[in-house]
């Protein structure tokens, strides 16, 4: 008798038999980190562009063109409906649909990409104002606030004929309320800085994002050093996440740094994939317990 296939997920992608249906994952989201995935022997690289929106469109196009010249496609595009309150752009939205039709993945990346919540204490000021420049939109939202923004963002993509399989929070920061709202959405996966997470309750794949900071010269220099070291440390990992922001298209040293990472990934015979493809693999992979970092 043939095996029963995994249940269908509303995104159209399969769910792991170990994962409850969306809406049932109401336990502490930190428990997701209790199980890690052991993927099939396969080496992959996911090229991801953050903050894809009308105000950043020109820089995003430059990144797309540079990645395609390197042979890194398809791409995962993290789209923001109202980036910093900007108005909609029909031309940008047509381009986004065209990229999806050409094979790129479009997923939701917040709603405004700015943090609306009050600060509570010096640690929050450091994390949410200095580290993220006030852009960690989901860092301190209540469950209701996060649900409202998630639903509005999905409605925007739905109106364009796009059904996102995933959501990535700005700066990868999610409050407990945001996690609770997220697991109730018809989404297959999310990502933190260090993990790809199958929703609603795992498994997860540990993979540190290769990401650059371009706000100052010392940050650009430190980012180049850090990413070269991280590339070596993750050389044997099944997945490499090349995660770029619009500012990475404007600084020569940063351009050279992430291009070296991309070229090394391809020289390692890594297959370019979108993040949704990694989530599909997670849904079917074998599982083993590992001591992982707790999710934020």
ROMAR-472428 format. One record per atom (N, C-alpha, C): atom name; x, y, z. Coordinates in steps of 0.2 Angstrom, whole numbers. Layout:
('CA', (X, Y, Z))
...
# end
This chain:
('N', (4, -6, 0))
('CA', (0, 0, 0))
('C', (4, 6, 0))
('N', (3, 11, -4))
('CA', (7, 17, -5))
('C', (6, 21, 2))
('N', (11, 25, 3))
('CA', (11, 30, 9))
('C', (6, 35, 8))
('N', (3, 38, 13))
('CA', (-1, 43, 13))
('C', (3, 50, 12))
('N', (1, 54, 7))
('CA', (5, 60, 6))
('C', (4, 65, 12))
('N', (9, 70, 13))
('CA', (8, 75, 19))
('C', (2, 79, 17))
('N', (-1, 82, 22))
('CA', (-7, 86, 21))
('C', (-5, 92, 17))
('N', (-10, 95, 13))
('CA', (-9, 101, 9))
('C', (-9, 107, 14))
('N', (-4, 112, 13))
('CA', (-4, 118, 16))
('C', (-7, 123, 12))
('N', (-11, 128, 15))
('CA', (-14, 133, 11))
('C', (-10, 137, 6))
('N', (-3, 137, 7))
('CA', (1, 140, 2))
('C', (2, 136, -5))
('N', (0, 129, -4))
('CA', (1, 125, -10))
('C', (7, 120, -9))
('N', (10, 121, -4))
('CA', (16, 117, -2))
('C', (15, 112, 3))
('N', (18, 106, 3))
('CA', (16, 101, 8))
('C', (18, 103, 15))
('N', (15, 100, 20))
('CA', (17, 101, 27))
('C', (20, 94, 29))
('N', (25, 95, 34))
('CA', (28, 89, 37))
('C', (23, 85, 41))
('N', (23, 78, 41))
('CA', (18, 75, 45))
('C', (19, 77, 53))
('N', (25, 79, 54))
('CA', (27, 81, 61))
('C', (24, 88, 63))
('N', (21, 91, 58))
('CA', (19, 98, 60))
('C', (12, 99, 60))
('N', (9, 101, 65))
('CA', (2, 102, 66))
('C', (-1, 107, 61))
('N', (-7, 107, 59))
('CA', (-10, 112, 54))
('C', (-10, 119, 57))
('N', (-9, 124, 53))
('CA', (-9, 131, 55))
('C', (-15, 132, 60))
('N', (-14, 136, 65))
('CA', (-19, 138, 70))
('C', (-19, 134, 76))
('N', (-16, 128, 76))
('CA', (-15, 124, 81))
('C', (-9, 125, 85))
('N', (-4, 129, 83))
('CA', (2, 130, 86))
('C', (2, 135, 91))
('N', (-1, 135, 97))
('CA', (-2, 140, 102))
('C', (3, 139, 108))
('N', (7, 135, 107))
('CA', (12, 134, 113))
('C', (17, 140, 112))
('N', (22, 140, 117))
('CA', (27, 145, 117))
('C', (31, 144, 111))
('N', (32, 149, 106))
('CA', (35, 149, 100))
('C', (43, 147, 101))
('N', (45, 148, 107))
('CA', (52, 147, 108))
('C', (54, 139, 108))
('N', (48, 135, 109))
('CA', (49, 128, 108))
('C', (50, 125, 101))
('N', (49, 130, 96))
('CA', (51, 128, 89))
('C', (58, 126, 89))
('N', (63, 129, 93))
('CA', (70, 128, 93))
('C', (72, 121, 95))
('N', (67, 117, 97))
('CA', (69, 110, 100))
('C', (71, 105, 96))
('N', (70, 106, 89))
('CA', (71, 101, 84))
('C', (75, 104, 78))
('N', (80, 101, 76))
('CA', (83, 103, 70))
('C', (82, 98, 64))
('N', (83, 101, 58))
('CA', (82, 96, 53))
('C', (89, 94, 50))
('N', (89, 88, 48))
('CA', (94, 85, 44))
('C', (92, 84, 37))
('N', (95, 88, 33))
('CA', (93, 88, 26))
('C', (96, 83, 22))
('N', (93, 81, 16))
('CA', (97, 76, 11))
('C', (104, 79, 9))
('N', (108, 75, 7))
('CA', (115, 78, 5))
('C', (115, 82, -1))
('N', (114, 88, 0))
('CA', (113, 93, -5))
('C', (116, 100, -3))
('N', (119, 104, -7))
('CA', (122, 110, -6))
('C', (118, 115, -10))
('N', (116, 120, -6))
('CA', (112, 125, -9))
('C', (114, 132, -7))
('N', (112, 137, -11))
('CA', (113, 144, -9))
('C', (107, 148, -11))
('N', (104, 152, -6))
('CA', (98, 156, -7))
('C', (100, 163, -7))
('N', (99, 167, -13))
('CA', (101, 174, -13))
('C', (94, 177, -12))
('N', (94, 182, -7))
('CA', (88, 185, -4))
('C', (90, 193, -4))
('N', (85, 196, -7))
('CA', (85, 204, -7))
('C', (80, 206, -2))
('N', (82, 210, 3))
('CA', (77, 213, 8))
('C', (75, 220, 6))
('N', (69, 222, 9))
('CA', (67, 229, 8))
('C', (65, 231, 1))
('N', (62, 226, -2))
('CA', (60, 227, -9))
('C', (54, 232, -9))
('N', (54, 238, -12))
('CA', (49, 242, -11))
('C', (50, 248, -16))
('N', (45, 252, -18))
('CA', (46, 258, -22))
('C', (52, 262, -21))
('N', (53, 265, -14))
('CA', (58, 269, -13))
('C', (65, 266, -14))
('N', (66, 259, -14))
('CA', (72, 256, -14))
('C', (73, 252, -21))
('N', (68, 253, -25))
('CA', (67, 249, -32))
('C', (74, 249, -36))
('N', (76, 255, -37))
('CA', (82, 256, -41))
('C', (88, 252, -39))
('N', (89, 252, -32))
('CA', (95, 248, -29))
('C', (93, 241, -30))
('N', (87, 239, -29))
('CA', (85, 232, -29))
('C', (86, 229, -36))
('N', (85, 233, -41))
('CA', (86, 231, -48))
('C', (93, 230, -49))
('N', (97, 234, -47))
('CA', (105, 234, -47))
('C', (107, 227, -44))
('N', (104, 225, -38))
('CA', (106, 219, -35))
('C', (104, 213, -39))
('N', (98, 214, -42))
('CA', (95, 208, -46))
('C', (99, 207, -52))
('N', (101, 212, -55))
('CA', (105, 212, -61))
('C', (112, 209, -60))
('N', (115, 211, -54))
('CA', (122, 209, -52))
('C', (122, 201, -50))
('N', (116, 199, -47))
('CA', (116, 192, -45))
('C', (115, 188, -51))
('N', (111, 190, -56))
('CA', (109, 186, -62))
('C', (116, 186, -66))
('N', (120, 191, -66))
('CA', (126, 190, -70))
('C', (130, 185, -67))
('N', (130, 184, -61))
('CA', (134, 179, -57))
('C', (131, 172, -58))
('N', (125, 172, -60))
('CA', (122, 165, -61))
('C', (118, 163, -55))
('N', (117, 168, -51))
('CA', (113, 167, -45))
('C', (105, 168, -46))
('N', (102, 164, -48))
('CA', (94, 164, -49))
('C', (91, 157, -49))
('N', (85, 157, -46))
('CA', (80, 162, -44))
('C', (82, 165, -38))
('N', (78, 171, -36))
('CA', (80, 175, -30))
('C', (73, 175, -26))
('N', (74, 176, -19))
('CA', (69, 177, -15))
('C', (69, 185, -13))
('N', (63, 188, -15))
('CA', (62, 195, -14))
('C', (58, 197, -8))
('N', (60, 200, -3))
('CA', (57, 202, 3))
('C', (53, 209, 2))
('N', (47, 208, 0))
('CA', (43, 214, -2))
('C', (40, 217, 4))
('N', (40, 224, 4))
('CA', (37, 228, 9))
('C', (31, 232, 6))
('N', (25, 231, 8))
('CA', (19, 235, 5))
('C', (19, 243, 6))
('N', (21, 245, 12))
('CA', (21, 253, 13))
('C', (28, 255, 16))
('N', (33, 254, 13))
('CA', (40, 255, 16))
('C', (40, 262, 18))
('N', (41, 263, 25))
('CA', (42, 269, 28))
('C', (36, 274, 26))
('N', (30, 271, 25))
('CA', (24, 275, 23))
('C', (23, 277, 16))
('N', (28, 274, 12))
('CA', (28, 276, 5))
('C', (21, 274, 1))
('N', (19, 278, -4))
('CA', (13, 276, -8))
('C', (14, 270, -12))
('N', (9, 267, -15))
('CA', (10, 262, -19))
('C', (12, 264, -26))
('N', (15, 260, -30))
('CA', (18, 261, -36))
('C', (16, 256, -41))
('N', (11, 257, -46))
('CA', (9, 252, -51))
('C', (15, 249, -55))
('N', (20, 254, -57))
('CA', (25, 251, -61))
('C', (29, 246, -57))
('N', (31, 248, -50))
('CA', (34, 243, -46))
('C', (31, 237, -45))
('N', (24, 237, -44))
('CA', (20, 231, -43))
('C', (20, 227, -49))
('N', (20, 230, -55))
('CA', (20, 226, -61))
('C', (27, 222, -62))
('N', (32, 226, -60))
('CA', (39, 223, -60))
('C', (39, 217, -55))
('N', (36, 218, -49))
('CA', (36, 212, -44))
('C', (33, 206, -47))
('N', (27, 207, -50))
('CA', (23, 202, -53))
('C', (27, 198, -59))
('N', (31, 202, -63))
('CA', (35, 200, -68))
('C', (41, 195, -65))
('N', (44, 198, -60))
('CA', (49, 194, -57))
('C', (46, 187, -54))
('N', (40, 187, -51))
('CA', (37, 181, -49))
('C', (36, 176, -55))
('N', (33, 179, -60))
('CA', (32, 175, -66))
('C', (38, 172, -69))
('N', (44, 175, -68))
('CA', (50, 173, -71))
('C', (54, 168, -67))
('N', (51, 167, -61))
('CA', (53, 161, -56))
('C', (56, 163, -49))
('N', (56, 170, -48))
('CA', (58, 172, -42))
('C', (52, 171, -36))
('N', (54, 171, -30))
('CA', (49, 170, -25))
('C', (48, 177, -22))
('N', (42, 179, -21))
('CA', (40, 185, -17))
('C', (37, 183, -11))
('N', (40, 186, -5))
('CA', (37, 184, 1))
('C', (37, 191, 5))
('N', (33, 191, 11))
('CA', (31, 197, 14))
('C', (36, 199, 19))
('N', (38, 205, 20))
('CA', (43, 207, 24))
('C', (41, 213, 28))
('N', (36, 212, 33))
('CA', (33, 218, 36))
('C', (28, 221, 32))
('N', (26, 227, 35))
('CA', (21, 231, 32))
('C', (24, 238, 30))
('N', (26, 241, 35))
('CA', (30, 248, 34))
('C', (37, 248, 35))
('N', (40, 243, 39))
('CA', (47, 242, 40))
('C', (49, 248, 45))
('N', (45, 249, 49))
('CA', (47, 254, 55))
('C', (44, 252, 61))
('N', (47, 253, 66))
('CA', (45, 251, 73))
('C', (41, 256, 76))
('N', (34, 254, 77))
('CA', (29, 259, 80))
('C', (29, 259, 88))
('N', (32, 254, 91))
('CA', (31, 253, 98))
('C', (35, 257, 103))
('N', (33, 259, 109))
('CA', (37, 263, 113))
('C', (42, 258, 116))
('N', (48, 262, 118))
('CA', (54, 258, 121))
('C', (53, 257, 128))
('N', (55, 251, 131))
('CA', (55, 250, 138))
('C', (62, 248, 140))
('N', (66, 252, 142))
('CA', (72, 251, 145))
('C', (78, 251, 140))
('N', (84, 251, 143))
('CA', (90, 253, 139))
('C', (92, 247, 134))
('N', (90, 241, 135))
('CA', (91, 235, 131))
('C', (87, 236, 124))
('N', (81, 238, 125))
('CA', (77, 239, 120))
('C', (79, 245, 115))
('N', (81, 250, 119))
('CA', (84, 256, 115))
('C', (90, 254, 111))
('N', (94, 250, 114))
('CA', (100, 247, 110))
('C', (98, 243, 104))
('N', (94, 238, 105))
('CA', (92, 234, 100))
('C', (87, 237, 95))
('N', (83, 241, 97))
('CA', (77, 243, 92))
('C', (79, 250, 89))
('N', (83, 254, 92))
('CA', (85, 261, 89))
('C', (92, 261, 87))
('N', (97, 258, 90))
('CA', (104, 259, 88))
('C', (105, 253, 83))
('N', (104, 247, 85))
('CA', (105, 241, 81))
('C', (101, 241, 74))
('N', (95, 243, 75))
('CA', (90, 242, 69))
('C', (88, 249, 66))
('N', (90, 254, 69))
('CA', (88, 261, 67))
('C', (81, 262, 67))
('N', (77, 259, 72))
('CA', (70, 260, 72))
('C', (66, 256, 67))
('N', (69, 251, 64))
('CA', (66, 247, 58))
('C', (63, 240, 60))
('N', (64, 238, 66))
('CA', (62, 232, 68))
('C', (54, 232, 70))
('N', (50, 232, 64))
('CA', (43, 233, 65))
('C', (39, 228, 70))
('N', (41, 222, 69))
('CA', (38, 217, 73))
('C', (41, 215, 80))
('N', (46, 219, 82))
('CA', (50, 218, 88))
('C', (46, 218, 94))
('N', (41, 222, 95))
('CA', (37, 223, 101))
('C', (30, 224, 100))
('N', (27, 221, 95))
('CA', (20, 222, 93))
('C', (16, 217, 98))
('N', (10, 218, 99))
('CA', (5, 213, 102))
('C', (3, 209, 97))
('N', (0, 203, 99))
('CA', (-3, 198, 94))
('C', (-8, 201, 90))
('N', (-12, 206, 92))
('CA', (-17, 209, 88))
('C', (-14, 213, 83))
('N', (-9, 218, 85))
('CA', (-6, 222, 81))
('C', (-2, 218, 75))
('N', (1, 213, 77))
('CA', (5, 209, 72))
('C', (0, 206, 67))
('N', (-5, 203, 70))
('CA', (-10, 200, 65))
('C', (-13, 205, 60))
('N', (-14, 211, 62))
('CA', (-17, 216, 58))
('C', (-12, 218, 52))
('N', (-6, 218, 54))
('CA', (-1, 220, 49))
('C', (0, 214, 44))
('N', (1, 208, 47))
('CA', (2, 202, 43))
('C', (-4, 201, 38))
('N', (-10, 202, 40))
('CA', (-16, 201, 36))
('C', (-16, 207, 30))
('N', (-15, 213, 32))
('CA', (-14, 218, 27))
('C', (-9, 217, 22))
('N', (-3, 215, 24))
('CA', (2, 213, 19))
('C', (0, 208, 15))
('N', (-3, 202, 17))
('CA', (-5, 197, 13))
('C', (-10, 199, 8))
('N', (-15, 203, 11))
('CA', (-20, 206, 6))
('C', (-17, 210, 0))
('N', (-12, 214, 2))
('CA', (-9, 217, -4))
('C', (-6, 212, -9))
('N', (-2, 207, -7))
('CA', (1, 203, -11))
('C', (-5, 199, -15))
('N', (-10, 197, -11))
('CA', (-16, 193, -14))
('C', (-19, 197, -20))
('N', (-19, 204, -19))
('CA', (-22, 208, -24))
('C', (-18, 208, -31))
('N', (-12, 207, -30))
('CA', (-7, 206, -36))
('C', (-7, 199, -39))
('N', (-11, 195, -36))
('CA', (-10, 188, -38))
('C', (-5, 184, -35))
('N', (-2, 186, -30))
('CA', (4, 183, -27))
('C', (2, 180, -20))
('N', (4, 174, -19))
('CA', (2, 170, -13))
('C', (9, 169, -9))
('N', (11, 172, -5))
('CA', (18, 171, -2))
('C', (18, 165, 3))
('N', (23, 161, 2))
('CA', (24, 155, 6))
('C', (27, 157, 13))
('N', (30, 163, 13))
('CA', (34, 164, 19))
('C', (34, 171, 21))
('N', (36, 173, 27))
('CA', (36, 179, 30))
('C', (43, 180, 34))
('N', (46, 186, 33))
('CA', (53, 187, 36))
('C', (52, 194, 40))
('N', (52, 194, 46))
('CA', (51, 201, 50))
('C', (57, 205, 48))
('N', (56, 212, 48))
('CA', (61, 217, 47))
('C', (67, 216, 53))
('N', (73, 216, 51))
('CA', (78, 214, 56))
('C', (78, 208, 59))
('N', (74, 203, 57))
('CA', (72, 197, 60))
('C', (70, 197, 67))
('N', (67, 202, 69))
('CA', (65, 203, 76))
('C', (57, 202, 77))
('N', (56, 197, 81))
('CA', (49, 195, 82))
('C', (47, 195, 90))
('N', (42, 199, 92))
('CA', (40, 199, 99))
('C', (36, 192, 100))
('N', (35, 190, 106))
('CA', (31, 185, 108))
('C', (24, 185, 104))
('N', (21, 191, 105))
('CA', (14, 192, 101))
('C', (15, 191, 94))
('N', (20, 193, 91))
('CA', (21, 193, 84))
('C', (22, 185, 82))
('N', (25, 181, 86))
('CA', (26, 174, 85))
('C', (19, 171, 85))
('N', (15, 173, 90))
('CA', (8, 170, 91))
('C', (4, 172, 85))
('N', (4, 178, 82))
('CA', (1, 180, 76))
('C', (3, 176, 70))
('N', (10, 175, 70))
('CA', (13, 172, 64))
('C', (11, 165, 63))
('N', (10, 161, 68))
('CA', (9, 154, 68))
('C', (2, 153, 66))
('N', (-3, 158, 66))
('CA', (-10, 157, 64))
('C', (-11, 159, 57))
('N', (-6, 161, 54))
('CA', (-6, 163, 47))
('C', (-5, 157, 42))
('N', (-9, 157, 36))
('CA', (-8, 152, 31))
('C', (-1, 152, 28))
('N', (5, 152, 31))
('CA', (11, 153, 29))
('C', (15, 146, 30))
('N', (20, 145, 26))
('CA', (24, 139, 27))
('C', (30, 140, 31))
('N', (33, 145, 31))
('CA', (39, 146, 35))
('C', (41, 153, 36))
('N', (46, 154, 41))
('CA', (49, 161, 42))
('C', (56, 160, 43))
('N', (60, 165, 44))
('CA', (67, 165, 45))
('C', (69, 169, 51))
('N', (74, 167, 55))
('CA', (77, 172, 60))
('C', (84, 173, 57))
('N', (88, 177, 61))
('CA', (95, 178, 58))
('C', (99, 172, 58))
('N', (97, 167, 62))
('CA', (101, 161, 62))
('C', (98, 154, 60))
('N', (91, 155, 58))
('CA', (87, 149, 57))
('C', (82, 150, 51))
('N', (81, 144, 48))
('CA', (75, 144, 44))
('C', (70, 140, 47))
('N', (64, 142, 48))
('CA', (59, 139, 53))
('C', (53, 137, 49))
('N', (51, 130, 49))
('CA', (45, 128, 46))
('C', (39, 129, 51))
('N', (34, 133, 49))
('CA', (28, 135, 53))
('C', (23, 129, 53))
('N', (19, 128, 58))
('CA', (19, 133, 64))
('C', (24, 131, 70))
('N', (27, 125, 70))
('CA', (31, 122, 76))
('C', (37, 119, 74))
('N', (40, 121, 68))
('CA', (46, 117, 66))
('C', (45, 111, 62))
('N', (51, 108, 60))
('CA', (58, 109, 62))
('C', (61, 115, 59))
('N', (67, 116, 62))
('CA', (71, 122, 60))
('C', (78, 119, 56))
('N', (81, 124, 52))
('CA', (87, 123, 50))
('C', (92, 128, 52))
('N', (97, 127, 55))
('CA', (102, 132, 58))
('C', (106, 134, 52))
('N', (106, 141, 51))
('CA', (110, 143, 45))
('C', (110, 151, 46))
('N', (116, 153, 48))
('CA', (117, 160, 49))
('C', (117, 164, 43))
('N', (113, 170, 43))
('CA', (113, 174, 37))
('C', (119, 177, 36))
('N', (122, 178, 30))
('CA', (127, 182, 28))
('C', (124, 189, 26))
('N', (126, 194, 30))
('CA', (122, 200, 30))
('C', (127, 206, 31))
('N', (127, 211, 28))
('CA', (132, 217, 28))
('C', (128, 223, 31))
('N', (132, 227, 35))
('CA', (130, 234, 37))
('C', (134, 239, 34))
('N', (131, 244, 31))
('CA', (134, 249, 27))
('C', (133, 256, 29))
('N', (131, 257, 36))
('CA', (130, 264, 38))
('C', (136, 268, 39))
('N', (142, 265, 40))
('CA', (148, 269, 41))
('C', (154, 265, 38))
('N', (159, 268, 37))
('CA', (165, 265, 35))
('C', (168, 259, 39))
('N', (168, 260, 46))
('CA', (170, 255, 50))
('C', (165, 249, 50))
('N', (159, 250, 49))
('CA', (154, 244, 49))
('C', (155, 240, 42))
('N', (156, 244, 37))
('CA', (157, 240, 30))
('C', (164, 236, 31))
('N', (169, 239, 34))
('CA', (175, 235, 35))
('C', (174, 229, 39))
('N', (171, 230, 45))
('CA', (169, 224, 49))
('C', (165, 219, 46))
('N', (160, 221, 42))
('CA', (156, 217, 39))
('C', (159, 212, 34))
('N', (164, 215, 30))
('CA', (168, 211, 25))
('C', (172, 206, 29))
('N', (175, 208, 34))
('CA', (179, 203, 38))
('C', (175, 198, 41))
('N', (169, 200, 44))
('CA', (165, 195, 47))
('C', (162, 190, 42))
('N', (160, 192, 36))
('CA', (157, 188, 31))
('C', (162, 183, 28))
('N', (168, 185, 28))
('CA', (173, 181, 25))
('C', (174, 175, 30))
('N', (174, 177, 37))
('CA', (175, 172, 42))
('C', (169, 167, 42))
('N', (163, 170, 42))
('CA', (157, 166, 42))
('C', (157, 161, 36))
('N', (159, 163, 30))
('CA', (159, 159, 24))
('C', (163, 153, 26))
('N', (169, 154, 29))
('CA', (173, 148, 30))
('C', (170, 143, 35))
('N', (167, 146, 40))
('CA', (164, 143, 46))
('C', (158, 138, 43))
('N', (154, 141, 38))
('CA', (148, 137, 36))
('C', (150, 133, 29))
('N', (156, 132, 28))
('CA', (158, 129, 21))
('C', (155, 122, 20))
('N', (154, 119, 26))
('CA', (151, 112, 25))
('C', (143, 112, 27))
('N', (140, 117, 28))
('CA', (133, 118, 29))
('C', (129, 116, 23))
('N', (123, 113, 23))
('CA', (119, 112, 17))
('C', (117, 118, 14))
('N', (116, 124, 18))
('CA', (113, 130, 15))
('C', (117, 136, 17))
('N', (118, 140, 12))
('CA', (121, 147, 13))
('C', (116, 152, 11))
('N', (115, 157, 16))
('CA', (110, 162, 15))
('C', (114, 169, 13))
('N', (113, 171, 7))
('CA', (116, 177, 5))
('C', (111, 182, 5))
('N', (111, 187, 10))
('CA', (105, 191, 12))
('C', (107, 198, 11))
('N', (105, 201, 6))
('CA', (107, 208, 4))
('C', (102, 213, 5))
('N', (104, 219, 6))
('CA', (99, 225, 7))
('C', (101, 230, 1))
('N', (96, 235, 0))
('CA', (97, 240, -5))
('C', (104, 243, -5))
('N', (106, 245, 1))
('CA', (112, 249, 2))
('C', (118, 245, 0))
('N', (118, 238, -1))
('CA', (123, 234, -3))
('C', (125, 235, -10))
('N', (121, 239, -14))
('CA', (122, 240, -21))
('C', (126, 247, -22))
('N', (127, 250, -17))
('CA', (130, 257, -17))
('C', (137, 258, -15))
('N', (140, 253, -12))
('CA', (147, 254, -9))
('C', (152, 249, -12))
('N', (157, 251, -15))
('CA', (161, 247, -19))
('C', (164, 241, -15))
('N', (167, 242, -9))
('CA', (169, 237, -4))
('C', (164, 232, -3))
('N', (158, 234, -1))
('CA', (153, 229, 1))
('C', (151, 225, -5))
('N', (151, 228, -11))
('CA', (149, 225, -17))
('C', (154, 219, -19))
('N', (161, 221, -18))
('CA', (166, 216, -19))
('C', (166, 210, -14))
('N', (164, 212, -7))
('CA', (163, 207, -2))
('C', (158, 202, -3))
('N', (152, 204, -5))
('CA', (146, 199, -6))
('C', (147, 196, -13))
('N', (150, 199, -17))
('CA', (152, 195, -24))
('C', (156, 189, -22))
('N', (161, 191, -18))
('CA', (166, 185, -17))
('C', (162, 179, -13))
('N', (158, 181, -9))
('CA', (154, 176, -5))
('C', (150, 172, -11))
('N', (146, 176, -15))
('CA', (142, 172, -20))
('C', (147, 168, -25))
('N', (152, 171, -27))
('CA', (157, 167, -31))
('C', (159, 160, -28))
('N', (161, 161, -21))
('CA', (163, 155, -18))
('C', (158, 150, -17))
('N', (152, 152, -16))
('CA', (146, 148, -15))
('C', (145, 144, -22))
('N', (145, 147, -27))
('CA', (145, 144, -34))
('C', (151, 139, -35))
('N', (157, 141, -33))
('CA', (162, 137, -34))
('C', (162, 131, -30))
('N', (158, 131, -24))
('CA', (157, 125, -20))
('C', (151, 121, -23))
('N', (149, 122, -29))
('CA', (144, 118, -32))
('C', (137, 118, -29))
('N', (136, 124, -26))
('CA', (130, 125, -23))
('C', (124, 127, -28))
('N', (118, 124, -27))
('CA', (113, 125, -31))
('C', (109, 131, -29))
('N', (108, 136, -33))
('CA', (104, 142, -31))
('C', (96, 140, -30))
('N', (93, 142, -25))
('CA', (86, 140, -23))
('C', (83, 146, -20))
('N', (76, 146, -20))
('CA', (73, 151, -16))
('C', (72, 148, -9))
('N', (70, 152, -4))
('CA', (69, 150, 3))
('C', (63, 145, 3))
('N', (58, 146, -1))
('CA', (52, 141, -1))
('C', (54, 134, -2))
('N', (59, 134, -7))
('CA', (62, 127, -8))
('C', (65, 124, -2))
('N', (69, 128, 1))
('CA', (72, 125, 8))
('C', (66, 123, 12))
('N', (61, 127, 13))
('CA', (55, 125, 17))
('C', (52, 118, 15))
('N', (51, 118, 9))
('CA', (49, 111, 6))
('C', (53, 105, 8))
('N', (59, 106, 8))
('CA', (64, 101, 10))
('C', (63, 99, 17))
('N', (63, 105, 21))
('CA', (62, 104, 28))
('C', (55, 100, 30))
('N', (50, 101, 26))
('CA', (44, 97, 27))
('C', (44, 90, 26))
('N', (50, 88, 23))
('CA', (50, 81, 21))
('C', (57, 77, 24))
('N', (60, 81, 27))
('CA', (67, 79, 29))
('C', (66, 74, 36))
('N', (72, 71, 37))
('CA', (72, 67, 44))
('C', (74, 72, 49))
('N', (72, 71, 55))
('CA', (73, 75, 61))
('C', (78, 72, 66))
('N', (81, 76, 70))
('CA', (85, 74, 75))
('C', (86, 79, 80))
('N', (86, 78, 87))
('CA', (86, 83, 92))
('C', (93, 86, 92))
('N', (93, 93, 93))
('CA', (99, 96, 93))
('C', (99, 102, 98))
('N', (104, 104, 102))
('CA', (103, 110, 106))
('C', (104, 116, 102))
('N', (98, 119, 100))
('CA', (98, 125, 96))
('C', (97, 132, 100))
('N', (99, 137, 98))
('CA', (98, 144, 101))
('C', (91, 145, 101))
('N', (88, 147, 107))
('CA', (81, 149, 107))
('C', (79, 154, 102))
('N', (73, 154, 100))
('CA', (71, 159, 95))
('C', (69, 166, 99))
('N', (70, 172, 96))
('CA', (69, 178, 100))
('C', (61, 178, 101))
# end
